[in-house]
Amino acid sequence: MTISPLSNFTIADFGRAQLVAQIGAYYEQRGVEKSEQIAAEYGQKTNTLGRESARWEDVRADIQAAKDVIGGTLSRIKSIRNSLNNMISNVNKAEQNSHDPTGPSIYAAAFDSYLNGADSNAKNTSLSPNLIGVAKQELTYRVGIYGTTSTIASANLSSDYYVIDTDGKYWSLNRTAKTLKRYDVYPDEPTSTVGHFVGGLKLDSLTGDTISFTVAPDTATPESFTGTLYRNGLSIMDSWAYDGLATSDGRTRALEDLNAAKYAVDLEIRRYEIALTTSDFYDKVAKRAIDGLTEQTNDLLIEQAAAIEKAQNELAREYSSATSHVARAVAMQNEYAILLKPLIQNKFAAKLISILA
């Protein structure tokens, strides 16, 4: 007769194996559930940190965009100051070479060129918002995740001016064409009366805001006008308003206007240097917050792994203990069966003990 490997495997052996398998499945399921519970608990914490980190990242992007605008604006202001220095230099050179008949016109042309460059720089809208142009603007950016903001107001560093004459006519400046043009109605009804900076426009007097000037002074038909001068921004006028730098009085007035403008520009440079330092501080605060939250998230993930490992180890010990109890119970059952078997004469009872053993 062929003996099967299961020939000696009794019903009791099968029951005990099934019990151990059930215990194993139970603890395996508990292990899964415990791991999922821990992951969910830590997941809520890491998700909260993740959302906060994302908010700080948005804020930092806002801060860095503001830093770009502030830094760019500061560079443009410094460029305007350089133009003012060059204009002052040209006035001084005109003074030093006042004996040369052609000297003033050369330095006046350079003066106007630097002024045009400075004015164009101030009005440049390639950097938005333009904080040194004609229009009043503000730069507001977030510095925290709870709505805190920082704001920088603009300052007009252009050098515009216009005249309203005693007839109520508007005189418009065109630096590209180097003219001052009269309008019946500005800007829709220009007249043919135009004063050119070089040779076609002469300042007669300037007292406060009252200005008198002559158009085409060296022609047979000169025209003189009086009106109110309106200046904007740095209030610097073109060289024609300073007698083409050909007179001591004109050069003095030019230097007065330039030094006043330079003082205003230096104040703006200081203001934007402070603004740049402030924005850099906020940028570092945001970076530290993001780095701190990332570190907290990493710490939580490490804690989560440790908590899961601890729970699994505890369950493993419980499982080992439970199977040990089963083993001891089986051993004790076998011992009782061996002790009792001789005392039981009933075949059925003896068979039952055999089965249980």
Short mmCIF file of the C-alpha atoms (twelve columns), coordinates in Angstrom:
data_MODEL
# 
_entry.id   MODEL 
# 
loop_
_atom_site.group_PDB 
_atom_site.id 
_atom_site.type_symbol 
_atom_site.label_atom_id 
_atom_site.label_alt_id 
_atom_site.label_comp_id 
_atom_site.label_asym_id 
_atom_site.label_seq_id 
_atom_site.Cartn_x 
_atom_site.Cartn_y 
_atom_site.Cartn_z 
_atom_site.pdbx_PDB_model_num 
ATOM 1   C CA . MET A 1   0.000   0.000   0.000   1 
ATOM 2   C CA . THR A 2   1.268   3.447   -0.925  1 
ATOM 3   C CA . ILE A 3   1.717   5.742   2.043   1 
ATOM 4   C CA . SER A 4   0.699   9.368   1.366   1 
ATOM 5   C CA . PRO A 5   2.683   12.207  2.951   1 
ATOM 6   C CA . LEU A 6   -0.572  13.128  4.604   1 
ATOM 7   C CA . SER A 7   -1.176  9.651   5.968   1 
ATOM 8   C CA . ASN A 8   -0.042  10.731  9.447   1 
ATOM 9   C CA . PHE A 9   -1.731  14.163  9.233   1 
ATOM 10  C CA . THR A 10  -4.704  13.898  11.595  1 
ATOM 11  C CA . ILE A 11  -7.829  16.005  11.772  1 
ATOM 12  C CA . ALA A 12  -6.383  17.675  14.867  1 
ATOM 13  C CA . ASP A 13  -3.217  18.537  12.949  1 
ATOM 14  C CA . PHE A 14  -5.335  20.116  10.210  1 
ATOM 15  C CA . GLY A 15  -7.319  22.121  12.784  1 
ATOM 16  C CA . ARG A 16  -4.199  23.405  14.440  1 
ATOM 17  C CA . ALA A 17  -2.668  24.377  11.075  1 
ATOM 18  C CA . GLN A 18  -5.833  26.154  10.121  1 
ATOM 19  C CA . LEU A 19  -5.848  28.027  13.445  1 
ATOM 20  C CA . VAL A 20  -2.234  29.183  12.973  1 
ATOM 21  C CA . ALA A 21  -3.041  30.288  9.404   1 
ATOM 22  C CA . GLN A 22  -6.040  32.256  10.650  1 
ATOM 23  C CA . ILE A 23  -3.913  33.899  13.334  1 
ATOM 24  C CA . GLY A 24  -1.328  34.821  10.684  1 
ATOM 25  C CA . ALA A 25  -3.992  36.294  8.384   1 
ATOM 26  C CA . TYR A 26  -5.481  38.225  11.294  1 
ATOM 27  C CA . TYR A 27  -2.168  39.812  12.234  1 
ATOM 28  C CA . GLU A 28  -1.323  40.475  8.596   1 
ATOM 29  C CA . GLN A 29  -4.613  42.374  8.201   1 
ATOM 30  C CA . ARG A 30  -3.973  44.252  11.441  1 
ATOM 31  C CA . GLY A 31  -0.532  45.177  10.129  1 
ATOM 32  C CA . VAL A 32  -2.020  46.599  6.931   1 
ATOM 33  C CA . GLU A 33  -4.719  48.506  8.816   1 
ATOM 34  C CA . LYS A 34  -2.253  49.890  11.366  1 
ATOM 35  C CA . SER A 35  0.129   51.031  8.608   1 
ATOM 36  C CA . GLU A 36  -2.717  52.709  6.731   1 
ATOM 37  C CA . GLN A 37  -3.914  54.423  9.922   1 
ATOM 38  C CA . ILE A 38  -0.445  55.796  10.677  1 
ATOM 39  C CA . ALA A 39  0.041   56.873  7.049   1 
ATOM 40  C CA . ALA A 40  -3.313  58.684  7.118   1 
ATOM 41  C CA . GLU A 41  -2.473  60.492  10.363  1 
ATOM 42  C CA . TYR A 42  0.915   61.626  9.100   1 
ATOM 43  C CA . GLY A 43  -0.512  62.279  5.643   1 
ATOM 44  C CA . GLN A 44  -2.816  64.953  7.064   1 
ATOM 45  C CA . LYS A 45  0.157   66.656  8.705   1 
ATOM 46  C CA . THR A 46  2.367   66.487  5.599   1 
ATOM 47  C CA . ASN A 47  -0.502  67.659  3.376   1 
ATOM 48  C CA . THR A 48  -0.997  70.675  5.650   1 
ATOM 49  C CA . LEU A 49  2.711   71.450  5.488   1 
ATOM 50  C CA . GLY A 50  2.645   70.938  1.727   1 
ATOM 51  C CA . ARG A 51  -0.188  73.433  1.277   1 
ATOM 52  C CA . GLU A 52  1.596   75.963  3.483   1 
ATOM 53  C CA . SER A 53  4.825   75.430  1.575   1 
ATOM 54  C CA . ALA A 54  3.014   76.000  -1.729  1 
ATOM 55  C CA . ARG A 55  1.585   79.260  -0.388  1 
ATOM 56  C CA . TRP A 56  5.044   80.411  0.644   1 
ATOM 57  C CA . GLU A 57  6.402   79.478  -2.785  1 
ATOM 58  C CA . ASP A 58  3.719   81.674  -4.400  1 
ATOM 59  C CA . VAL A 59  4.631   84.520  -2.054  1 
ATOM 60  C CA . ARG A 60  8.328   84.116  -2.792  1 
ATOM 61  C CA . ALA A 61  7.658   84.240  -6.539  1 
ATOM 62  C CA . ASP A 62  5.800   87.531  -5.946  1 
ATOM 63  C CA . ILE A 63  8.700   88.878  -3.887  1 
ATOM 64  C CA . GLN A 64  11.281  87.913  -6.498  1 
ATOM 65  C CA . ALA A 65  9.248   89.540  -9.273  1 
ATOM 66  C CA . ALA A 66  9.130   92.715  -7.166  1 
ATOM 67  C CA . LYS A 67  12.881  92.501  -6.580  1 
ATOM 68  C CA . ASP A 68  13.409  92.433  -10.345 1 
ATOM 69  C CA . VAL A 69  11.307  95.576  -10.799 1 
ATOM 70  C CA . ILE A 70  12.976  97.363  -7.862  1 
ATOM 71  C CA . GLY A 71  16.468  96.406  -9.002  1 
ATOM 72  C CA . GLY A 72  15.739  97.439  -12.581 1 
ATOM 73  C CA . THR A 73  14.260  100.739 -11.434 1 
ATOM 74  C CA . LEU A 74  17.285  101.430 -9.244  1 
ATOM 75  C CA . SER A 75  19.624  100.829 -12.187 1 
ATOM 76  C CA . ARG A 76  17.626  103.254 -14.331 1 
ATOM 77  C CA . ILE A 77  17.703  105.932 -11.620 1 
ATOM 78  C CA . LYS A 78  21.480  105.579 -11.343 1 
ATOM 79  C CA . SER A 79  21.707  105.931 -15.113 1 
ATOM 80  C CA . ILE A 80  19.693  109.157 -14.903 1 
ATOM 81  C CA . ARG A 81  22.081  110.430 -12.234 1 
ATOM 82  C CA . ASN A 82  25.000  109.678 -14.564 1 
ATOM 83  C CA . SER A 83  23.269  111.730 -17.252 1 
ATOM 84  C CA . LEU A 84  22.863  114.618 -14.814 1 
ATOM 85  C CA . ASN A 85  26.556  114.419 -13.930 1 
ATOM 86  C CA . ASN A 86  27.436  114.541 -17.613 1 
ATOM 87  C CA . MET A 87  25.162  117.546 -18.097 1 
ATOM 88  C CA . ILE A 88  26.826  119.331 -15.173 1 
ATOM 89  C CA . SER A 89  30.182  118.507 -16.713 1 
ATOM 90  C CA . ASN A 90  29.109  120.058 -20.010 1 
ATOM 91  C CA . VAL A 91  27.907  123.237 -18.291 1 
ATOM 92  C CA . ASN A 92  31.259  123.505 -16.532 1 
ATOM 93  C CA . LYS A 93  33.122  122.915 -19.783 1 
ATOM 94  C CA . ALA A 94  31.026  125.624 -21.425 1 
ATOM 95  C CA . GLU A 95  32.090  127.933 -18.616 1 
ATOM 96  C CA . GLN A 96  35.747  127.005 -19.019 1 
ATOM 97  C CA . ASN A 97  35.590  127.553 -22.776 1 
ATOM 98  C CA . SER A 98  33.312  130.579 -22.803 1 
ATOM 99  C CA . HIS A 99  35.935  132.516 -24.771 1 
ATOM 100 C CA . ASP A 100 35.519  130.080 -27.702 1 
ATOM 101 C CA . PRO A 101 32.635  131.253 -29.944 1 
ATOM 102 C CA . THR A 102 31.786  127.662 -30.976 1 
ATOM 103 C CA . GLY A 103 32.261  126.154 -27.513 1 
ATOM 104 C CA . PRO A 104 28.816  126.835 -26.015 1 
ATOM 105 C CA . SER A 105 26.925  125.357 -28.973 1 
ATOM 106 C CA . ILE A 106 28.926  122.119 -28.814 1 
ATOM 107 C CA . TYR A 107 28.326  121.689 -25.088 1 
ATOM 108 C CA . ALA A 108 24.702  122.743 -25.430 1 
ATOM 109 C CA . ALA A 109 24.138  119.994 -28.014 1 
ATOM 110 C CA . ALA A 110 25.703  117.424 -25.668 1 
ATOM 111 C CA . PHE A 111 23.608  118.840 -22.793 1 
ATOM 112 C CA . ASP A 112 20.404  118.312 -24.788 1 
ATOM 113 C CA . SER A 113 21.459  114.815 -25.835 1 
ATOM 114 C CA . TYR A 114 22.037  113.715 -22.239 1 
ATOM 115 C CA . LEU A 115 18.757  115.295 -21.163 1 
ATOM 116 C CA . ASN A 116 16.880  113.487 -23.923 1 
ATOM 117 C CA . GLY A 117 18.473  110.190 -22.850 1 
ATOM 118 C CA . ALA A 118 17.597  110.721 -19.194 1 
ATOM 119 C CA . ASP A 119 14.023  111.710 -20.038 1 
ATOM 120 C CA . SER A 120 13.578  108.704 -22.371 1 
ATOM 121 C CA . ASN A 121 14.972  106.446 -19.659 1 
ATOM 122 C CA . ALA A 122 12.427  107.734 -17.154 1 
ATOM 123 C CA . LYS A 123 9.545   107.265 -19.594 1 
ATOM 124 C CA . ASN A 124 10.596  103.782 -20.697 1 
ATOM 125 C CA . THR A 125 7.676   101.406 -20.153 1 
ATOM 126 C CA . SER A 126 9.560   98.178  -20.919 1 
ATOM 127 C CA . LEU A 127 9.733   97.527  -17.168 1 
ATOM 128 C CA . SER A 128 6.245   97.325  -15.701 1 
ATOM 129 C CA . PRO A 129 5.184   99.069  -13.602 1 
ATOM 130 C CA . ASN A 130 7.279   102.087 -14.581 1 
ATOM 131 C CA . LEU A 131 7.952   103.667 -11.200 1 
ATOM 132 C CA . ILE A 132 9.892   106.703 -12.460 1 
ATOM 133 C CA . GLY A 133 7.701   107.795 -15.357 1 
ATOM 134 C CA . VAL A 134 5.031   110.432 -15.772 1 
ATOM 135 C CA . ALA A 135 2.077   108.315 -14.666 1 
ATOM 136 C CA . LYS A 136 1.577   107.689 -10.953 1 
ATOM 137 C CA . GLN A 137 1.935   103.988 -10.255 1 
ATOM 138 C CA . GLU A 138 2.536   101.657 -7.338  1 
ATOM 139 C CA . LEU A 139 4.271   98.357  -6.832  1 
ATOM 140 C CA . THR A 140 2.528   96.178  -4.249  1 
ATOM 141 C CA . TYR A 141 3.743   92.679  -3.515  1 
ATOM 142 C CA . ARG A 142 2.966   90.020  -0.925  1 
ATOM 143 C CA . VAL A 143 5.476   89.383  1.842   1 
ATOM 144 C CA . GLY A 144 3.601   86.737  3.851   1 
ATOM 145 C CA . ILE A 145 0.962   84.035  3.474   1 
ATOM 146 C CA . TYR A 146 -1.640  85.887  5.543   1 
ATOM 147 C CA . GLY A 147 -2.156  88.857  3.243   1 
ATOM 148 C CA . THR A 148 0.691   91.117  4.398   1 
ATOM 149 C CA . THR A 149 1.988   93.332  1.584   1 
ATOM 150 C CA . SER A 150 4.645   95.959  0.909   1 
ATOM 151 C CA . THR A 151 4.047   98.943  -1.380  1 
ATOM 152 C CA . ILE A 152 6.388   101.306 -3.224  1 
ATOM 153 C CA . ALA A 153 5.022   104.514 -4.751  1 
ATOM 154 C CA . SER A 154 6.404   105.928 -7.973  1 
ATOM 155 C CA . ALA A 155 8.234   109.236 -8.452  1 
ATOM 156 C CA . ASN A 156 8.304   111.237 -11.676 1 
ATOM 157 C CA . LEU A 157 11.935  111.547 -12.794 1 
ATOM 158 C CA . SER A 158 11.174  112.758 -16.295 1 
ATOM 159 C CA . SER A 159 11.857  116.351 -17.326 1 
ATOM 160 C CA . ASP A 160 8.793   117.606 -19.146 1 
ATOM 161 C CA . TYR A 161 7.563   121.159 -19.534 1 
ATOM 162 C CA . TYR A 162 4.999   123.091 -21.553 1 
ATOM 163 C CA . VAL A 163 3.799   126.681 -21.872 1 
ATOM 164 C CA . ILE A 164 0.336   128.224 -21.942 1 
ATOM 165 C CA . ASP A 165 0.739   131.640 -23.532 1 
ATOM 166 C CA . THR A 166 -1.340  134.756 -22.815 1 
ATOM 167 C CA . ASP A 167 -3.630  133.865 -25.726 1 
ATOM 168 C CA . GLY A 168 -4.402  130.531 -24.106 1 
ATOM 169 C CA . LYS A 169 -2.426  128.581 -26.708 1 
ATOM 170 C CA . TYR A 170 -0.522  125.430 -25.754 1 
ATOM 171 C CA . TRP A 171 3.184   125.029 -26.520 1 
ATOM 172 C CA . SER A 172 4.212   121.377 -26.693 1 
ATOM 173 C CA . LEU A 173 7.731   120.036 -26.279 1 
ATOM 174 C CA . ASN A 174 9.101   117.546 -28.817 1 
ATOM 175 C CA . ARG A 175 12.623  116.488 -27.865 1 
ATOM 176 C CA . THR A 176 12.990  114.126 -30.803 1 
ATOM 177 C CA . ALA A 177 12.401  116.985 -33.233 1 
ATOM 178 C CA . LYS A 178 14.032  119.467 -30.823 1 
ATOM 179 C CA . THR A 179 11.129  121.885 -31.065 1 
ATOM 180 C CA . LEU A 180 8.544   123.801 -29.055 1 
ATOM 181 C CA . LYS A 181 5.341   123.901 -31.131 1 
ATOM 182 C CA . ARG A 182 2.248   126.047 -30.693 1 
ATOM 183 C CA . TYR A 183 -1.267  124.503 -30.776 1 
ATOM 184 C CA . ASP A 184 -4.624  126.219 -31.050 1 
ATOM 185 C CA . VAL A 185 -6.152  123.134 -29.414 1 
ATOM 186 C CA . TYR A 186 -3.773  120.468 -28.125 1 
ATOM 187 C CA . PRO A 187 -3.171  117.916 -29.557 1 
ATOM 188 C CA . ASP A 188 -5.606  118.133 -32.465 1 
ATOM 189 C CA . GLU A 189 -4.990  121.609 -33.911 1 
ATOM 190 C CA . PRO A 190 -1.297  122.431 -34.342 1 
ATOM 191 C CA . THR A 191 -0.248  125.765 -35.802 1 
ATOM 192 C CA . SER A 192 2.698   126.498 -38.092 1 
ATOM 193 C CA . THR A 193 4.480   128.381 -35.306 1 
ATOM 194 C CA . VAL A 194 7.447   126.299 -34.202 1 
ATOM 195 C CA . GLY A 195 10.575  127.207 -32.287 1 
ATOM 196 C CA . HIS A 196 13.677  125.096 -32.925 1 
ATOM 197 C CA . PHE A 197 16.142  124.588 -30.086 1 
ATOM 198 C CA . VAL A 198 19.129  125.518 -32.224 1 
ATOM 199 C CA . GLY A 199 18.849  129.028 -33.594 1 
ATOM 200 C CA . GLY A 200 15.062  129.177 -33.679 1 
ATOM 201 C CA . LEU A 201 14.168  129.759 -30.031 1 
ATOM 202 C CA . LYS A 202 15.478  132.417 -27.667 1 
ATOM 203 C CA . LEU A 203 14.663  132.915 -23.999 1 
ATOM 204 C CA . ASP A 204 13.912  136.534 -23.213 1 
ATOM 205 C CA . SER A 205 13.131  136.210 -19.510 1 
ATOM 206 C CA . LEU A 206 12.136  133.691 -16.877 1 
ATOM 207 C CA . THR A 207 10.839  134.943 -13.553 1 
ATOM 208 C CA . GLY A 208 9.244   132.265 -11.432 1 
ATOM 209 C CA . ASP A 209 6.738   130.582 -13.733 1 
ATOM 210 C CA . THR A 210 6.408   133.551 -16.081 1 
ATOM 211 C CA . ILE A 211 8.341   133.036 -19.278 1 
ATOM 212 C CA . SER A 212 8.936   135.207 -22.332 1 
ATOM 213 C CA . PHE A 213 10.599  133.879 -25.478 1 
ATOM 214 C CA . THR A 214 11.052  134.639 -29.149 1 
ATOM 215 C CA . VAL A 215 10.566  132.281 -32.075 1 
ATOM 216 C CA . ALA A 216 12.865  132.728 -35.110 1 
ATOM 217 C CA . PRO A 217 14.867  135.465 -33.365 1 
ATOM 218 C CA . ASP A 218 17.461  135.826 -36.107 1 
ATOM 219 C CA . THR A 219 14.990  136.123 -38.977 1 
ATOM 220 C CA . ALA A 220 13.129  139.036 -40.496 1 
ATOM 221 C CA . THR A 221 9.882   137.950 -38.823 1 
ATOM 222 C CA . PRO A 222 10.584  137.091 -35.194 1 
ATOM 223 C CA . GLU A 223 7.597   136.484 -32.905 1 
ATOM 224 C CA . SER A 224 7.645   137.015 -29.166 1 
ATOM 225 C CA . PHE A 225 5.341   135.326 -26.676 1 
ATOM 226 C CA . THR A 226 4.718   135.434 -22.951 1 
ATOM 227 C CA . GLY A 227 3.035   132.759 -20.903 1 
ATOM 228 C CA . THR A 228 3.089   130.466 -17.898 1 
ATOM 229 C CA . LEU A 229 5.718   127.731 -17.735 1 
ATOM 230 C CA . TYR A 230 4.649   124.364 -16.325 1 
ATOM 231 C CA . ARG A 231 7.390   121.927 -15.361 1 
ATOM 232 C CA . ASN A 232 7.055   118.266 -14.380 1 
ATOM 233 C CA . GLY A 233 9.379   115.757 -12.792 1 
ATOM 234 C CA . LEU A 234 12.948  116.971 -12.413 1 
ATOM 235 C CA . SER A 235 12.068  120.347 -13.981 1 
ATOM 236 C CA . ILE A 236 15.138  120.488 -16.217 1 
ATOM 237 C CA . MET A 237 14.691  122.393 -19.462 1 
ATOM 238 C CA . ASP A 238 16.637  122.125 -22.686 1 
ATOM 239 C CA . SER A 239 19.683  124.279 -23.312 1 
ATOM 240 C CA . TRP A 240 17.740  127.004 -25.171 1 
ATOM 241 C CA . ALA A 241 16.134  127.948 -21.816 1 
ATOM 242 C CA . TYR A 242 19.638  128.413 -20.380 1 
ATOM 243 C CA . ASP A 243 20.754  130.786 -23.131 1 
ATOM 244 C CA . GLY A 244 22.358  127.906 -25.000 1 
ATOM 245 C CA . LEU A 245 24.965  127.809 -22.172 1 
ATOM 246 C CA . ALA A 246 26.439  130.929 -23.774 1 
ATOM 247 C CA . THR A 247 25.906  133.259 -20.805 1 
ATOM 248 C CA . SER A 248 27.041  133.142 -17.218 1 
ATOM 249 C CA . ASP A 249 23.454  133.686 -16.056 1 
ATOM 250 C CA . GLY A 250 22.203  130.826 -18.243 1 
ATOM 251 C CA . ARG A 251 24.878  128.449 -16.983 1 
ATOM 252 C CA . THR A 252 24.133  129.426 -13.379 1 
ATOM 253 C CA . ARG A 253 20.445  128.654 -13.822 1 
ATOM 254 C CA . ALA A 254 21.293  125.372 -15.516 1 
ATOM 255 C CA . LEU A 255 23.504  124.312 -12.622 1 
ATOM 256 C CA . GLU A 256 20.839  125.308 -10.100 1 
ATOM 257 C CA . ASP A 257 18.251  123.140 -11.855 1 
ATOM 258 C CA . LEU A 258 20.690  120.267 -12.318 1 
ATOM 259 C CA . ASN A 259 21.852  120.247 -8.703  1 
ATOM 260 C CA . ALA A 260 18.253  120.351 -7.458  1 
ATOM 261 C CA . ALA A 261 17.411  117.459 -9.800  1 
ATOM 262 C CA . LYS A 262 20.458  115.518 -8.690  1 
ATOM 263 C CA . TYR A 263 19.463  115.940 -5.046  1 
ATOM 264 C CA . ALA A 264 16.005  114.543 -5.844  1 
ATOM 265 C CA . VAL A 265 17.513  111.646 -7.792  1 
ATOM 266 C CA . ASP A 266 19.925  110.822 -4.954  1 
ATOM 267 C CA . LEU A 267 16.966  110.636 -2.573  1 
ATOM 268 C CA . GLU A 268 15.246  108.213 -4.948  1 
ATOM 269 C CA . ILE A 269 18.391  106.119 -5.202  1 
ATOM 270 C CA . ARG A 270 18.506  105.852 -1.421  1 
ATOM 271 C CA . ARG A 271 14.787  105.044 -1.277  1 
ATOM 272 C CA . TYR A 272 15.122  102.234 -3.816  1 
ATOM 273 C CA . GLU A 273 18.272  100.877 -2.201  1 
ATOM 274 C CA . ILE A 274 16.251  100.531 1.006   1 
ATOM 275 C CA . ALA A 275 13.362  98.990  -0.950  1 
ATOM 276 C CA . LEU A 276 15.721  96.475  -2.568  1 
ATOM 277 C CA . THR A 277 17.225  95.561  0.815   1 
ATOM 278 C CA . THR A 278 13.724  95.155  2.233   1 
ATOM 279 C CA . SER A 279 12.561  92.916  -0.604  1 
ATOM 280 C CA . ASP A 280 15.728  90.829  -0.251  1 
ATOM 281 C CA . PHE A 281 14.977  90.421  3.462   1 
ATOM 282 C CA . TYR A 282 11.440  89.236  2.691   1 
ATOM 283 C CA . ASP A 283 12.831  86.852  0.075   1 
ATOM 284 C CA . LYS A 284 15.131  85.291  2.674   1 
ATOM 285 C CA . VAL A 285 12.246  85.011  5.154   1 
ATOM 286 C CA . ALA A 286 10.159  83.182  2.545   1 
ATOM 287 C CA . LYS A 287 13.069  80.874  1.678   1 
ATOM 288 C CA . ARG A 288 13.628  80.028  5.342   1 
ATOM 289 C CA . ALA A 289 9.924   79.298  5.734   1 
ATOM 290 C CA . ILE A 290 9.951   76.980  2.702   1 
ATOM 291 C CA . ASP A 291 13.159  75.260  3.836   1 
ATOM 292 C CA . GLY A 292 11.733  74.874  7.346   1 
ATOM 293 C CA . LEU A 293 8.497   73.362  6.070   1 
ATOM 294 C CA . THR A 294 10.432  70.988  3.818   1 
ATOM 295 C CA . GLU A 295 12.520  69.933  6.794   1 
ATOM 296 C CA . GLN A 296 9.389   69.433  8.899   1 
ATOM 297 C CA . THR A 297 7.852   67.343  6.114   1 
ATOM 298 C CA . ASN A 298 10.989  65.191  5.904   1 
ATOM 299 C CA . ASP A 299 10.992  64.790  9.686   1 
ATOM 300 C CA . LEU A 300 7.347   63.710  9.585   1 
ATOM 301 C CA . LEU A 301 8.080   61.138  6.881   1 
ATOM 302 C CA . ILE A 302 10.910  59.757  9.006   1 
ATOM 303 C CA . GLU A 303 8.615   59.697  12.055  1 
ATOM 304 C CA . GLN A 304 5.942   57.970  9.974   1 
ATOM 305 C CA . ALA A 305 8.354   55.240  8.859   1 
ATOM 306 C CA . ALA A 306 9.518   54.770  12.455  1 
ATOM 307 C CA . ALA A 307 5.927   54.609  13.724  1 
ATOM 308 C CA . ILE A 308 4.975   52.015  11.111  1 
ATOM 309 C CA . GLU A 309 8.083   49.956  11.927  1 
ATOM 310 C CA . LYS A 310 7.280   50.152  15.643  1 
ATOM 311 C CA . ALA A 311 3.681   49.068  15.055  1 
ATOM 312 C CA . GLN A 312 4.799   46.184  12.828  1 
ATOM 313 C CA . ASN A 313 7.302   45.028  15.445  1 
ATOM 314 C CA . GLU A 314 4.629   45.131  18.159  1 
ATOM 315 C CA . LEU A 315 2.253   43.123  15.971  1 
ATOM 316 C CA . ALA A 316 5.048   40.655  15.189  1 
ATOM 317 C CA . ARG A 317 5.635   40.153  18.910  1 
ATOM 318 C CA . GLU A 318 1.902   39.674  19.463  1 
ATOM 319 C CA . TYR A 319 1.770   37.172  16.600  1 
ATOM 320 C CA . SER A 320 4.763   35.280  17.974  1 
ATOM 321 C CA . SER A 321 3.168   35.221  21.408  1 
ATOM 322 C CA . ALA A 322 -0.162  34.017  20.026  1 
ATOM 323 C CA . THR A 323 1.393   31.158  18.049  1 
ATOM 324 C CA . SER A 324 3.477   30.218  21.087  1 
ATOM 325 C CA . HIS A 325 0.277   29.918  23.122  1 
ATOM 326 C CA . VAL A 326 -1.175  27.635  20.478  1 
ATOM 327 C CA . ALA A 327 1.960   25.513  20.500  1 
ATOM 328 C CA . ARG A 328 1.904   25.257  24.279  1 
ATOM 329 C CA . ALA A 329 -1.779  24.430  24.252  1 
ATOM 330 C CA . VAL A 330 -1.148  21.639  21.733  1 
ATOM 331 C CA . ALA A 331 1.738   20.285  23.752  1 
ATOM 332 C CA . MET A 332 -0.317  20.311  26.935  1 
ATOM 333 C CA . GLN A 333 -3.206  18.667  25.096  1 
ATOM 334 C CA . ASN A 334 -0.880  15.886  23.934  1 
ATOM 335 C CA . GLU A 335 0.396   15.373  27.445  1 
ATOM 336 C CA . TYR A 336 -3.132  15.102  28.818  1 
ATOM 337 C CA . ALA A 337 -4.053  12.699  26.075  1 
ATOM 338 C CA . ILE A 338 -1.090  10.451  26.820  1 
ATOM 339 C CA . LEU A 339 -1.888  10.452  30.555  1 
ATOM 340 C CA . LEU A 340 -5.575  9.769   30.069  1 
ATOM 341 C CA . LYS A 341 -5.435  7.272   27.234  1 
ATOM 342 C CA . PRO A 342 -4.691  4.158   29.409  1 
ATOM 343 C CA . LEU A 343 -7.517  5.065   31.747  1 
ATOM 344 C CA . ILE A 344 -10.129 5.122   29.032  1 
ATOM 345 C CA . GLN A 345 -11.325 1.694   27.916  1 
ATOM 346 C CA . ASN A 346 -14.099 2.973   25.699  1 
ATOM 347 C CA . LYS A 347 -12.880 2.639   22.113  1 
ATOM 348 C CA . PHE A 348 -14.824 5.691   20.966  1 
ATOM 349 C CA . ALA A 349 -13.416 7.848   23.790  1 
ATOM 350 C CA . ALA A 350 -9.909  6.623   23.100  1 
ATOM 351 C CA . LYS A 351 -10.358 7.417   19.423  1 
ATOM 352 C CA . LEU A 352 -11.595 10.920  20.332  1 
ATOM 353 C CA . ILE A 353 -8.537  11.534  22.488  1 
ATOM 354 C CA . SER A 354 -6.413  10.319  19.571  1 
ATOM 355 C CA . ILE A 355 -8.127  12.793  17.272  1 
ATOM 356 C CA . LEU A 356 -7.700  15.691  19.702  1 
ATOM 357 C CA . ALA A 357 -4.104  14.777  20.211  1 
# 
